[in-house]
Amino acid sequence: MTTEEFCLRLTRACRLAPGAHVLAAVSGGADSTALLCFLCEARERLSLKVSCAHVEHGIRGGESLRDMAFVAALCERLRVPLYTARVDAPGYAKENGCGLEDAARTLRYAFLEDTARQTGADAIALAHHARDQAETVLLHAGRGSDLRGLCAMRYRSGLLIRPLLEASPDELRAYLLKIGQPWREDATNESPEPARNRVRLRVMPELERACPGAGEALCRLARAAQRDEDFFVQQLDALDLRVTALVDGAAMERAQLEPLHEALRSRAIVRLAQSAGVGAQSARTIGAISRALERETAAINLTNGAQARLGARYLCLTRAKARIEPVPLSADGLTQTPFGTFAVRDANAGETGDGKASQVIPERLLRGCAVTARREGDSMVPFGRHTPVPLKKLMIEAGVERAMRKSVPILRGEAGILWAVGLRPGEACRAREGERTKLVTFLGRRMHAEGLRAGFPLKKGDGALT
């Protein structure tokens, strides 16, 4: 790779604008050292600001400290600002029950993102190259990924850029030898323990012997997968599917999902998982959720204790043990809650509210009032009745599905439940003659054009849950 080719990769594939600030992640190995040297050569041509980040993971003792010293000397020679961190990857791995490599990666990326944010960097440059890409495709395929996994790494993903993605490691070492720049060798790269090392040291050489050019072919497969995935994303965007925000996740109507081709349906479920904040799910799990749409009801366990639940109308993805704290309701003006915004003002003469999106309540009852989630065993005396009814029964009668019941805001005061928003008010809301009253309106929140409307028995004209 020449400097001219590197600059083209930066501006075109990585979409880096001239004058941008690039934070390079440099370990001291050949690949990241070549990355930093290329960036410094491109610095004048593209008016770049280049800085460097290095993490000492607490794994390799004195060797790791010598790597840090090497990077510091390199940055000083190249006149590049250096930001360093020392982390305890083994301790993090033990505390979080993950592998050492995963722990080191998590801590490293967290430092890179924090440093980029603090320094105002426009991009974080990583030294992944063509062999890394081929290995990633092979690992993802072996783990049962779908087309999304075969996309492997892209030239640009958010702040992350990989301008060396089509360069081979031999090319990068040849470049360093040409400019007389040494690098550090990490002995752990020869360990057969990590899965990626086994693929690099054993699988790829055998695959190349069986199928010469296999590494390049796997990189072409990644580019083809990215092309096709981008097409599917465009098709999904054009559908403009509505997502319903829940306090502990997100939901989508079955009627939107069921007619879709499996290729689009699975991607819609992936987006729903992102909106719900339940974390990345495997292709197998996404496929299981998609197939479950053929059944009337279903419940599927997700990672980290989350759950997918299919009801009569909705597919709901909810996080585990989401705790919804009570929020005191302001006597006047707006109150922000996990459910959305409430507005309180003096009620006009003859005003009552519709009992679903708005409700007139005596001012005396609003003192000490709070917006809460439903609690186990809750009951209320509905307006116009004299005996309490379990809140669960009211929700079932109104068609609020099980996974969505926690997302029904409950206005709770000293007199008990005053109002189950979207359902009906309590008898306690009945005002005495001449008593001062307030109009409480639920303005909802916006996750999509329909916001939190779905899941509650509201007509489109109600105008509250938007």
C-alpha positions in Angstrom: 0.0 0.0 0.0 1.3 3.4 -0.9 0.7 6.7 0.9 -1.5 7.8 -2.1 -3.6 4.6 -1.7 -3.8 5.1 2.0 -5.1 8.7 1.6 -7.8 7.5 -0.9 -8.9 4.9 1.6 -9.2 7.6 4.3 -11.2 10.0 2.2 -13.4 7.6 0.2 -13.9 4.3 2.1 -13.5 5.8 5.6 -15.3 9.0 4.7 -12.8 11.2 6.5 -12.9 14.9 5.7 -9.7 16.9 5.2 -8.8 18.7 8.4 -10.3 16.0 10.6 -8.9 14.9 14.0 -7.9 11.2 14.0 -7.2 9.3 17.2 -5.0 6.2 16.3 -5.1 3.1 18.5 -1.5 2.0 18.7 -0.2 -1.1 20.6 3.3 -1.0 19.2 2.9 -4.0 17.0 3.7 -3.9 13.3 0.1 -3.2 12.1 -0.7 -0.3 14.4 2.8 1.1 14.0 2.3 1.1 10.3 -1.1 2.8 10.8 0.4 5.6 12.8 3.2 6.1 10.3 0.8 6.2 7.4 -1.4 8.7 9.2 1.6 11.0 9.8 2.5 10.8 6.1 -1.1 11.7 5.3 -1.2 14.5 7.9 0.2 17.2 5.6 -1.6 16.0 2.5 -5.0 16.0 4.1 -4.4 18.7 6.8 -5.2 16.1 9.5 -4.7 16.4 13.2 -3.3 13.0 14.5 -3.2 11.8 18.1 -2.5 8.4 19.6 -4.0 6.2 22.3 -2.3 3.3 24.0 -3.7 0.9 26.6 -1.6 -1.3 28.9 -3.9 -4.2 29.8 -2.0 -5.5 32.9 -1.5 -8.9 31.2 2.1 -9.2 30.1 4.1 -7.6 32.9 7.4 -5.9 31.9 6.9 -6.6 28.2 3.6 -4.6 28.3 5.4 -1.7 30.0 8.1 -1.8 27.3 5.4 -1.6 24.6 4.1 1.5 26.2 7.6 3.1 26.4 8.1 2.2 22.7 4.8 3.9 21.7 5.7 6.9 23.8 9.1 7.3 22.0 7.5 6.8 18.6 4.9 9.5 19.3 7.5 11.9 20.5 9.6 11.4 17.3 6.5 11.8 15.1 5.2 14.8 17.1 2.0 13.1 18.0 0.1 13.7 21.2 -0.2 10.5 23.2 -3.0 9.4 25.6 -2.4 6.3 27.7 -4.3 4.1 30.2 -3.3 1.2 32.5 -6.2 -1.2 33.1 -6.7 -4.5 34.9 -8.0 -6.8 32.3 -7.6 -10.0 34.4 -9.5 -8.4 37.3 -12.2 -7.3 35.0 -12.5 -10.7 33.4 -12.8 -12.4 36.8 -15.4 -9.8 38.1 -17.6 -10.0 35.0 -17.2 -13.7 34.2 -15.8 -13.1 30.7 -12.7 -14.2 28.8 -9.4 -12.3 29.1 -9.5 -11.2 25.5 -13.1 -9.9 25.8 -12.2 -8.0 29.0 -9.2 -6.4 27.3 -11.2 -5.4 24.3 -14.0 -4.0 26.4 -11.7 -1.8 28.5 -9.6 -0.8 25.5 -12.6 0.4 23.4 -14.1 2.2 26.4 -10.8 4.1 26.8 -10.7 4.9 23.1 -14.3 6.2 23.1 -13.7 8.3 26.2 -10.5 9.8 24.8 -12.1 10.5 21.5 -14.9 12.3 23.2 -12.6 14.3 25.5 -10.3 15.3 22.7 -13.0 16.0 20.1 -11.6 13.4 17.7 -13.6 12.9 14.5 -12.6 9.2 14.1 -10.8 6.4 15.9 -8.4 4.6 13.6 -7.9 0.9 14.1 -5.2 -1.2 12.4 -7.3 -4.2 11.3 -6.1 -5.6 7.9 -7.1 -8.1 5.3 -6.0 -11.2 7.3 -8.0 -9.9 10.3 -11.1 -9.5 8.0 -10.8 -13.1 6.6 -10.4 -14.5 10.1 -13.5 -12.6 11.3 -15.6 -13.9 8.4 -14.5 -17.5 9.2 -15.1 -17.1 12.9 -18.6 -15.6 12.4 -19.5 -18.3 9.9 -18.4 -21.0 12.3 -20.5 -19.6 15.1 -23.6 -19.7 13.0 -24.0 -16.1 12.1 -26.3 -14.8 9.3 -25.4 -12.3 6.6 -25.0 -9.6 9.1 -22.1 -11.5 10.7 -20.5 -12.2 7.3 -20.2 -8.5 6.8 -17.5 -8.7 9.3 -15.7 -5.3 9.7 -16.4 -2.2 7.6 -14.1 0.6 6.6 -16.2 2.9 8.8 -18.6 2.0 11.6 -19.6 5.1 13.5 -16.4 6.7 14.9 -14.3 3.7 14.1 -12.3 3.7 10.8 -10.1 0.9 9.4 -8.1 2.3 6.5 -5.8 -0.8 6.3 -8.7 -3.2 5.8 -7.5 -4.4 2.3 -3.8 -4.4 3.1 -2.0 -7.6 4.0 0.2 -7.9 7.1 3.2 -8.6 4.7 2.6 -5.3 2.9 2.6 -3.5 6.2 5.8 -5.0 7.4 7.4 -4.3 4.0 6.4 -0.7 4.4 7.9 -0.4 7.9 11.2 -2.0 6.7 11.3 0.4 3.8 11.0 3.5 6.0 13.3 1.9 8.7 10.7 1.8 11.4 11.0 -1.0 14.0 8.0 -2.5 15.8 7.2 -4.6 18.8 6.3 -8.3 18.7 3.6 -9.6 21.1 4.5 -13.2 22.1 0.9 -13.9 23.1 0.0 -13.8 19.3 1.7 -17.2 19.1 -0.4 -18.7 21.9 -2.9 -21.3 20.6 -5.4 -20.6 23.4 -7.5 -17.7 21.9 -9.9 -18.9 19.2 -8.6 -16.2 16.7 -5.0 -17.4 17.2 -6.0 -21.0 16.4 -7.7 -19.8 13.2 -4.7 -17.7 12.3 -2.0 -20.3 13.1 -3.8 -23.5 12.1 -7.0 -23.1 10.2 -6.1 -20.4 7.7 -2.8 -22.0 6.6 -4.6 -25.3 6.0 -7.4 -23.6 4.2 -4.9 -21.7 1.9 -3.3 -25.0 1.1 -6.6 -26.6 0.2 -8.0 -23.5 -1.5 -5.2 -21.1 -2.6 -6.4 -17.5 -2.3 -8.9 -18.4 0.4 -8.1 -15.3 2.5 -8.8 -13.0 -0.4 -12.0 -14.9 -1.2 -13.2 -14.5 2.4 -12.6 -10.7 2.1 -14.6 -10.6 -1.1 -17.4 -12.5 0.6 -17.4 -9.8 3.3 -17.7 -7.0 0.7 -20.5 -8.9 -1.0 -22.3 -9.4 2.3 -21.9 -5.7 3.1 -23.4 -4.8 -0.3 -26.4 -7.0 0.2 -26.9 -6.0 3.8 -26.9 -2.3 2.7 -29.7 -3.2 0.2 -31.8 -4.9 2.9 -31.4 -1.9 5.2 -32.7 0.4 2.5 -35.7 -1.9 1.9 -36.4 -1.9 5.7 -36.1 1.9 5.9 -38.7 2.2 3.2 -41.2 0.2 5.2 -41.2 2.9 8.0 -42.1 0.3 10.6 -43.6 1.7 13.9 -41.9 0.9 17.1 -43.7 1.2 20.4 -41.7 2.4 23.4 -42.0 0.5 26.7 -40.5 1.5 30.0 -38.6 -1.7 30.0 -38.1 -2.4 26.3 -39.9 -1.9 23.0 -42.7 -3.6 20.9 -43.9 -3.9 17.4 -47.3 -4.9 16.0 -47.4 -8.5 14.7 -49.4 -7.2 11.7 -46.3 -5.2 10.6 -44.0 -8.2 10.9 -46.0 -11.2 9.7 -46.4 -10.2 6.0 -42.7 -9.5 5.6 -40.2 -11.8 3.8 -38.1 -13.6 6.3 -35.0 -11.6 5.3 -36.7 -8.3 6.2 -38.6 -9.7 9.2 -35.4 -10.9 10.9 -33.8 -7.4 10.3 -36.9 -5.7 11.7 -36.5 -7.9 14.9 -32.9 -6.9 15.1 -33.9 -3.2 15.1 -36.5 -3.9 17.6 -33.9 -5.5 19.9 -31.7 -2.4 19.5 -34.7 -0.1 20.4 -35.5 -2.3 23.4 -31.9 -2.1 24.7 -31.8 -5.9 25.2 -28.3 -6.3 23.7 -27.2 -8.1 20.6 -28.9 -11.4 20.0 -27.6 -14.4 18.0 -28.9 -15.2 14.5 -30.4 -18.4 16.0 -32.3 -16.4 18.6 -33.5 -13.9 16.0 -34.6 -16.8 13.8 -36.5 -18.4 16.7 -38.4 -15.1 17.4 -39.3 -14.8 13.7 -40.6 -18.4 13.5 -42.6 -17.9 16.7 -44.7 -15.3 14.8 -46.5 -18.3 13.3 -47.9 -19.2 16.8 -50.6 -17.4 18.7 -48.4 -16.8 21.8 -44.8 -17.5 22.7 -42.1 -16.5 25.2 -38.4 -16.8 24.3 -35.5 -16.1 26.7 -32.9 -13.7 25.4 -29.4 -12.9 26.7 -28.9 -11.2 30.0 -32.3 -12.3 31.3 -34.2 -10.3 28.7 -37.3 -11.8 27.1 -39.3 -11.8 23.9 -43.0 -12.3 24.4 -45.6 -12.7 21.6 -49.2 -11.7 22.5 -52.3 -11.4 20.4 -51.2 -8.1 18.7 -47.6 -7.4 19.7 -44.1 -8.7 19.8 -42.5 -7.3 23.0 -38.8 -7.4 23.9 -38.2 -6.5 27.5 -35.1 -6.1 29.6 -34.7 -8.1 32.8 -35.7 -6.6 36.2 -36.2 -3.1 34.9 -36.9 -1.1 38.1 -39.2 1.9 37.6 -38.9 4.4 40.4 -41.9 6.5 41.4 -41.8 10.2 40.2 -43.6 12.8 42.2 -46.2 14.7 40.1 -45.8 18.5 40.0 -48.9 20.3 41.1 -48.5 22.6 38.1 -46.6 22.5 34.8 -44.8 19.5 33.3 -43.4 16.4 35.0 -41.0 14.1 33.1 -41.3 10.4 33.9 -40.0 7.1 32.5 -43.5 6.7 30.8 -43.5 10.2 29.3 -44.5 13.7 30.1 -47.4 14.7 32.3 -48.9 18.2 32.3 -51.0 19.7 35.1 -53.0 22.9 35.1 -56.2 24.4 36.6 -59.3 22.7 35.2 -61.8 24.9 33.4 -65.4 25.0 34.4 -67.2 21.9 33.2 -64.0 20.2 32.2 -63.7 16.5 33.0 -61.1 14.9 30.7 -61.7 11.7 28.8 -60.5 9.4 31.5 -57.8 7.9 29.2 -55.4 10.6 28.1 -56.6 13.3 30.5 -58.4 13.5 33.8 -59.7 16.1 36.2 -58.6 15.4 39.7 -59.3 17.3 42.9 -56.3 19.5 43.9 -56.2 18.1 47.4 -55.6 14.5 46.0 -52.6 15.6 44.0 -50.6 16.5 47.1 -48.0 13.7 47.5 -49.1 12.1 44.3 -46.6 10.1 42.2 -46.5 8.4 38.8 -45.5 4.7 39.3 -45.6 1.4 37.5 -48.2 -1.2 38.3 -47.5 -3.3 41.4 -48.3 -6.9 42.1 -51.8 -7.1 43.8 -52.8 -3.5 42.8 -56.5 -2.8 42.8 -58.6 0.3 42.3 -62.2 1.4 42.6 -63.1 2.4 39.0 -65.0 5.7 38.5 -68.7 5.1 39.0 -68.3 1.9 41.0 -68.1 1.2 44.8 -66.0 -1.9 45.1 -62.3 -2.4 44.2 -61.3 -4.3 41.1 -57.9 -5.9 40.5 -55.8 -3.7 38.2 -54.7 -6.8 36.4 -58.3 -7.6 35.5 -58.9 -4.1 34.2 -55.9 -4.4 32.0 -56.9 -7.8 30.7 -60.4 -6.5 29.9 -58.9 -3.5 28.1 -56.7 -5.7 26.0 -53.4 -4.5 27.4 -51.0 -7.4 26.8 -49.0 -8.9 29.6 -45.6 -7.7 28.5 -46.9 -4.1 28.2 -48.7 -3.8 31.5 -45.6 -2.4 33.3 -45.7 0.5 30.8 -49.1 1.7 31.8 -48.5 4.8 34.0 -50.3 4.7 37.4 -51.1 7.9 39.2 -51.0 7.0 42.8 -51.9 9.1 45.9 -52.6 8.7 49.5 -56.1 7.7 48.6 -54.7 4.8 46.5 -54.8 4.6 42.7 -56.3 7.7 41.3 -55.9 7.0 37.6 -54.7 4.1 35.4 -53.6 6.2 32.4 -55.1 5.0 29.1 -57.6 2.8 31.0 -59.9 4.6 33.4 -59.9 6.9 36.4 -60.7 5.9 40.0 -63.8 6.8 41.9 -61.6 8.8 44.2 -61.2 11.4 41.4 -64.9 12.5 41.8 -64.8 16.1 42.9 -67.0 17.6 45.6 -69.2 20.5 44.6 -67.2 23.7 44.4 -63.9 22.0 45.0 -60.8 23.2 43.2 -59.7 20.8 40.5 -56.7 20.2 38.2 -56.6 18.8 34.7 -53.8 16.1 34.4 -52.9 15.2 30.8 -50.5 12.5 29.7 -48.5 13.9 26.7 -46.6 10.7 26.1 -43.2 10.4 24.7 -41.8 10.0 21.2 -39.8 7.0 20.1 -41.5 7.0 16.7 -44.4 8.9 15.2 -46.8 6.7 17.1 -44.7 7.0 20.3 -46.3 5.1 23.2 -49.8 5.0 21.6 -49.9 1.3 20.8 -50.7 -1.1 23.6 -53.3 1.2 25.1 -57.0 1.3 24.2 -56.8 4.8 22.7 -58.2 6.0 19.4 -56.0 8.0 17.1 -58.0 11.1 17.8 -57.3 11.1 21.5 -54.2 13.1 21.0 -52.5 12.3 24.2 -50.1 9.4 23.6 -48.2 10.7 20.7 
